[in-house]
Amino acid sequence: MRVDVLTLFPEMFDGVFSASILGKARDKGIVSLQAINFRQYAGNRHGQVDDTPYGGGGGMVLKPDPIFAAVEALLDESERSILEGADEVVHNEKNDANADLKAPRIILMCPQGETFTQKKAEELAKEDHLIFICGHYEGYDERIREHLVTDELSIGDYVLTGGELPAMVVIDSVTRLLPGVLGNETSAITDSFSTGLLEYPHYTRPAEFRGWKVPDVLLSGHHVNIDAWRRQEALRRTVERRPDLLEKAELTGKEREWIEEQCKPDCSGNKR
């Protein structure tokens, strides 16, 4: 996978791209990571990439020309021809994971975007090329949204200085799903949210610490019972902490009956 980030502060990504899982994935050649300062595409001697908004108002708005130029410079010939020939399809069917196009996903990090989820990470992990656009101003010229990006993403309902930190979150979440990145290939499958539930509790040595013991089932070596215990604890934790996730989780009839019993009189997330 190739990942490009357009930002005014590429130095913010140096440590993130070279450490931990991302650094190992890049060293293995599984993913290509680079951050590009889009100011170099400003097209004026002052390097200006923002301007005052038409109609008045506070703040500065990111200009469309440097962003379009920066994205176009990152495209290879086939990607460019696809985007030029399929503009209507790409921009009228945003976020369509089934669109039969070998074009990059151009992702705008912004508060108005779709909330990023594990499902979205799994979708993006199937792509070959991701381009992230990170702003630092009052907003983006609307033509960037209408005629360039394929996705708009937000990582939550709060305000940050710019799109760099959210982009790092998304890139980390997507990269760890790529084959060969994690040492244990089942880790990404059993993570919280991957199954629609929160993850079950984990224990390691020692078997007893300050009087607190590891559950006997985990020491039994009986993998069927261990799997059943983990599933039950994942359900219990989700009921207690994130009951909102249960609506979309894939559950058996017995599991739903158990949840209904646990949720009496309500499923507000408060422990009974």
Residue pairs with C-beta under 8 A, 6 or more apart in sequence:
1 30
1 31
1 32
1 125
1 127
1 128
1 129
1 130
1 174
1 175
1 178
2 31
2 32
2 128
2 129
2 130
3 31
3 32
3 33
3 34
3 129
3 130
3 131
3 132
3 171
3 175
4 34
4 35
4 36
4 74
4 129
4 130
4 131
4 132
5 13
5 33
5 34
5 35
5 36
5 131
5 132
5 134
5 164
5 167
5 171
6 36
6 38
6 67
6 70
6 71
6 131
6 132
6 133
6 134
7 13
7 35
7 36
7 37
7 38
7 134
7 162
7 163
7 164
7 167
8 37
8 38
8 39
8 49
8 134
8 136
8 162
9 37
9 136
9 162
9 164
10 35
10 36
10 37
12 35
12 164
12 168
13 33
13 35
13 164
13 168
14 35
16 22
16 168
16 171
16 172
17 23
17 26
17 33
17 34
17 35
18 26
21 172
21 175
21 176
21 181
21 182
22 31
22 33
22 171
22 172
22 175
24 181
25 31
25 175
25 176
25 178
25 180
25 181
26 32
26 33
28 180
28 181
30 175
30 178
30 179
30 180
30 181
31 175
31 178
31 181
33 171
36 70
36 74
38 49
38 66
38 67
38 70
39 47
39 49
39 66
40 47
40 70
41 65
41 66
41 67
41 69
41 70
41 73
42 48
42 49
42 65
42 66
43 65
43 66
43 69
48 63
49 62
49 63
49 66
50 60
50 61
50 62
50 63
50 137
51 60
51 61
51 63
52 60
52 61
53 59
53 60
53 61
53 138
53 139
57 138
58 138
59 137
59 138
59 139
60 137
60 138
61 137
61 138
61 139
61 140
61 141
62 135
62 136
62 137
62 139
62 140
62 141
62 144
63 141
64 141
64 143
64 144
64 148
67 133
67 140
67 144
67 148
68 144
68 148
71 106
71 131
71 133
71 148
72 80
74 104
74 131
75 83
75 104
78 102
79 102
79 103
79 104
79 129
82 101
82 102
82 103
83 90
83 103
86 101
86 103
87 147
89 99
89 101
90 99
90 101
90 103
90 150
91 146
91 147
91 148
91 150
93 99
94 149
94 150
94 151
94 152
95 114
95 150
95 151
97 123
97 126
102 128
103 150
104 127
104 128
104 129
104 130
104 131
104 150
105 124
105 127
105 129
105 130
105 131
105 150
105 151
106 131
106 133
106 148
106 149
106 150
106 151
107 124
107 130
107 131
107 132
107 133
107 149
107 150
107 151
107 152
107 153
107 167
107 170
108 133
108 140
108 144
108 145
108 149
108 151
108 152
108 153
108 163
109 132
109 133
109 134
109 135
109 152
109 153
109 154
109 163
109 166
109 167
109 170
110 135
110 139
110 140
110 152
110 153
110 154
110 163
111 154
111 157
111 159
112 152
112 154
113 151
113 152
113 153
113 154
114 120
114 151
114 152
114 153
114 154
115 153
115 154
115 155
115 156
116 153
116 154
116 155
116 166
116 169
116 170
116 173
117 193
118 173
118 191
118 192
118 193
118 194
120 153
121 170
121 173
121 174
121 177
122 177
122 194
124 130
124 170
124 174
125 174
125 175
125 177
125 178
130 171
130 174
132 163
132 167
132 170
132 171
133 140
133 144
133 149
133 163
134 162
134 163
134 164
134 166
134 167
135 162
135 163
136 161
136 162
136 163
145 152
153 166
153 170
154 166
155 166
155 169
155 170
160 166
175 181
176 182
176 188
177 188
179 185
182 188
188 194
189 195
190 199
190 200
191 199
192 198
192 199
193 245
195 234
195 249
195 250
196 245
196 248
196 249
196 250
197 234
197 235
197 237
197 238
197 245
197 249
198 234
198 237
198 238
198 241
198 242
198 245
199 234
199 237
200 229
200 230
200 231
200 233
200 234
200 237
201 233
201 237
203 214
203 215
203 218
207 213
207 214
207 219
208 214
215 229
217 225
217 226
217 229
218 226
218 229
220 226
235 251
235 255
235 258
235 259
236 262
238 245
238 246
238 249
239 246
239 259
239 262
239 263
239 267
240 269
240 271
241 269
242 269
243 263
243 267
243 268
243 269
246 259
246 267
251 259
259 267
262 272
264 272
